[in-house]
Amino acid sequence: MATVKDFQNLDIRVGTIIEATIFEEAKRPAYKLKIDFGKEIGKKQSSAQITALYKLEELKGKQILAVVNFPPRQIANFMSEVLVLGTYSKEGVILITPDKIAENGDKLG
């Protein structure tokens, strides 16, 4: 069972997707995302398997939540630096987003 301390060790921040492209080399359909987390963290990249419910053109400018303190992970020829959060639904992954505009880098607390 996870503890409150386990949760507190996660650094979950708000970021804005500034670029999204098709991740052609991925084994499963995915996008490469470039995300702006503000001055403290900067811009990071991530791979996200969200193609079932999101089109490329609707991702730019979308705010998301991501874990920013996991080690980078190599996926095919791409280094994913953050874990974008989403829920697994019947139709595909649904991104976790703030319901109001937040500052890039704001921390979930």
N, C-alpha and C positions, 0 to 999 in steps of 0.2 A: 504494500500500500504506500502511495506517495504521501509525503508530509508537507506541511506548510513551508518548511525550509526548502524542500525540493522545488516548490513553485517559486519561492523568492529568489532562487538561484538563476531562474530564467530571466533574460533581459529581452522583454517583448516591447517593441517600439512601433510607432506609426511611421509609415513611409508612403511616398507617392510614386506610382509607376511613371517613369519618364520615357521608357522605351520598351516595346515588346516585339519579339520576332519569333518565327517558327524555329523550333529546335529540331532540325532535320535529322541529326545523328542520334537522337534519343530512341531507346527501344520502344517506349510507349509514347503516344502523342503528347507533346509538351511545348511550352513556350519558354524562351529565354527572356527574363525580365531584368531591366535596369531600374533600380529603385533609389529615390533620394530620401535619406533619413536625416537630413539637416546637417548643420555645421559639425556637431560633435562626432557623428558616425560617418557622415559623407554618403557617397553613392556606392551601392553594393549590387551584385548581380545574383540572380537565383533562377533555378529551373522550376517550373510549376506545371503539373499535369492538370490543367484547367481548361483544356480545349473543348470539352463537351458542352460547357455552359457559357464560355466567353469567347467572343471574336476579338481578334487583334485590335481592331479599331476602337473598341469600347474600353480597352485597358489603360491607354495613355491618360494620365490625370487621375486615375482611380486611387484612392487611399486604401491601404491594407495594413494588417498587423503581421509582424514577423519576429521570430526569435533571431536576435543578432549576435548572440554569444556562443553559438555552436561552432565547432571547428569547420572550416571549408570542406566541401565534399566534391570529389571528382565524379562527374556524370558524363560518360563518353569523353569528348574532348573539351568539356566545359567545367569550370570551377564554380560551383554553387556556394555562395558565401553566407547566405541567410536562409532560414526556413520560413517560407510564407505560410501563414496559417489558414486552414479551411476545414470545412466539415464534409464528410463523405455522405452524399445523398444518393438516392436511387438513380438520379439523372447524371450525377458527376459531382466534382468538388465545387463547393460554394465558398468563396473567399470570405474571411472574417474582416469586416470593415467597420470603422467608426460610423455612428449614425449622424454625427455632425462633423463639420470640417475641423480637423485638429492640426496642430503644428507638426511638421516632420520632425521626428525624433522624440515626440512625446512618449512617455513610458507608461505601460500598463501597470497599474498598481493596486 
